[in-house]
């Protein structure tokens, strides 16, 4: 083969065989191809403009993928052609090889894949004439190129040359034979071996007829494209020209036009320096590079660069002091009042040593105190660290340990549940009188915009959450930019929806508070149904909703089912947190049209809440046809770059990793300099000193209009219902289980609209346990949103050729009914059948029995809301979400729906921990309606022990609740028997709740029902406890004073003041009752507490024939006489069966908080097991005697 005439690949491939192939030669070729194409063949994942699902409509036309064909011409200038020819000659390589190597680089740079298969057509083997080579060839070579190791072009060209020569030596194996031998999987969306083909005709072969082969150039476009892409090039006297033939069902013409420019730019770069690494070769034209790096990142805008966030708030207070700033239920504060309270707290904190970059933890329930706490910490100069009190104890303990906060702000009722710590505790409610002694003037601090404003913890891949540090600069830029983006005005009412540990709360609060708007806090009642949510929005005249995408999806679904419109007060709806569904948005447009305005937002915590915003009304019409809704463009002073692994910008339409820079960038991760250096890198596109980029790990691409489209994750991080989750953190927790050898977690969406976590695990040898047990183990360590919906046990996990877990090969979980604690019971009538169909449709599980518990099926609150909406729409009856939780089986729900004149029940029964493996433990509330004390206890009773709470209710919101324990007990018995018609019953009550539990047991026994256990948790018998003598009481007070100092006296005084305050508020309650007006929520709670207190005072119990079990606090025993303690707090005289006593470390309610609750849980669990065994043994004995 002479170098001078550049004989091409076709001289190598189409040399005629004058004799039939021998069996030996065929076997040699087959062995070569089996080795060359061994293992799972890579599918070239070219980013398309339309999804491949469009190809299925054309499946009947071909056994493989087909689509509408189109061409884009390509012509290389003659000087470039001559340079390519000269370079090829110098390298001793045909033009075919040089151009194929360049094509491989183009595909590598477009996809990031290092293993690429390209097809090339081969002429007939044995003299059969084949016309129309393109699309109808008999044989094809599969040329496999490996681009790993970041080769230079010269090295790559040598590899391609060698691969081509070897392939040509084994060209005569029929293609169909190769497919059969390889057992290649046939897929309607892909060619089985390659998705791109390359054809090249050198000048010397254009009119050359070889034996058994005629080469010609078709001039008519093929109406069908058999592959994603085919590059056809030919050498003419004018240079190299040809075309890209492409599947127009997948690609836009503009995409292929850009591709031709990239191919030419790439060739020019190769010839400029063939020793350049393939990842560094230029791909973009100068105009494209300017557009991507400069034009689309020209976001500069003025903002107060030297002003801290609290200072901007203080400026606003001066302008609108008397405007209402925050509203929670029946409480509200003006801007002046909010600022004054925050100032008082700030001065108090400064007295405790809070200054710039000092972290202050805040753990409060949703309340006005939360905003006061945030602002007070910022004004003091500190940075706040939110601790959601609903998160597991272990997770909160880690955050306190990692952040080493010297101060914790909380509420008195939450103190007992705080993890162990060394910080000073300030109760924003109980300690306020002391705090209020401080100045209400704006404090002076040395805080600058580079100091920290807050630290929010996000999921971490190592098994521990990581603290993201955000400065005032980022917070100020975000608040100012969002206020402008949302067009916030002082007339707006903004809903505060999210949890305090979710960074979107920053966007709900501060842009509004810098604009003079009113912030309306959500209530739990408004989430009970779609109708309740919309009624709340309308009543409060909310104008801006900022919702998690998952909640918005359910809202759209509910509005559609119930045919309910959006209140006219709403002018803007913002969603964010995960991908927005195009289908949901289409339904939204049908429901509301283009008003209210709708925005889709995106942003990692590390870049201060929101980095990009998409406004569909400002987008071109072509965007509306896309399957995915874009995440938009960067906000003011934020830059977004889409880069490849070498930090080179990728072309429009091609996927890359999103890097974010600008004013919103956080400082890094608390106590994690290694991770900070890895994720926050120097900005190669900025001339500013110390400019950085955040490496998001999100795979995205630019659309032609400059909007960004989210594709997925590059690593193993996901978002579920708006929560950012590192799958590695869940895997690390699973592998802490002593019976788990290996675990991997993925996010799946096997049922549309229900993305969920699925865990796959390999058990240790000879270990057996259930999915439910494993989920319960995780639940004790991670928040509910991080608990897998199901756990799949496997003998081994599938591996890739590199011995890594092959996540794509993990099987879909069985969507049939699994591991239910109840035997399957089919629907018994039409109502149960209808409910079953709804459950199976929404949950995607079949079959579901009427006794299966909704929580054991992996249901979360949003799925429960979807169920409630569907049931409400089917039966045309109002069904609050609480009813689903109170009746978590089809059987129970059907029983409620069958009731005549049914309306939404005002039920006291609340699910604390679902389950059906054992009889339920019914837990009675403390004074008031509280059941929160039982939730930590549930963890230590085991997942198989169901707990139901009985919460105090005002059955008529215009009237007071029952104020006799006998009435309460009778009502609660009806509630219990709706769930469990027959005994034995197991009861527990804390404090006042113990007296009610005692009376319930007495009444049940009188009805002839069996009672298994009456657990009194530090509950005193009715009447005044027998205390110490006055002298000993004085001694105890003196001892407490020396232990606690003046704080003990302050606490006692505050208790008396609170009692007096409550008495005044009770007068307000009477006024509401006399006027016939419904009680506000805060007065409802006070009324319940007061009526319960009176009920306890009036209660004269009768003797109960059974035994009671008293769990007694050790810390409070010093207040009582020896005789009272020996009588079991007086229960000895009332329980004919006696009193069994267990002492638990802690004070009155502290026995239900960590770490004491673990001791209580273990002892109570043993008592339950013993009583259950005794009860059922007795029942079986009676059966045997019969």
Helices and strands as residue ranges (DSSP letters): H 9-13, H 23-36, G 52-61, E 67-75, H 78-91, H 95-111, E 115-122, E 139-146, H 153-169, H 175-182, E 196-201, G 203-205, E 209-210, E 213-214, E 224-225, E 229-236, E 239-247, H 253-272, G 278-280, H 286-293, G 295-297, H 309-319, E 324-328, E 331-334, H 335-351, E 359-363, H 368-380, E 383-386, H 393-403, E 407-410, G 412-417, E 424-427, H 432-435, E 452-458, E 466-471, H 472-485, E 493-496, H 504-513, E 518-521, G 525-527, H 530-539, E 544-548, H 549-562, E 572-576, H 582-592, E 597-602, G 605-607, E 612-615, G 616-618, G 621-625, E 633-634, E 638-643, E 656-662, E 668-669, H 673-679, E 680-682, E 692-702, E 708-713, E 717-720, E 723-726, H 727-734, E 740-751, E 754-763, H 771-779, G 784-786, E 790-793, G 807-809, H 830-843, H 861-875, H 881-886, H 890-898, E 909-913, E 921-924, H 933-941, E 947-950, H 965-979, E 985-990, H 992-1006, E 1011-1017, H 1030-1044, H 1046-1075, H 1081-1098, E 1108-1113, G 1117-1119, H 1122-1126, G 1131-1133, E 1139-1144, G 1150-1152, H 1156-1185
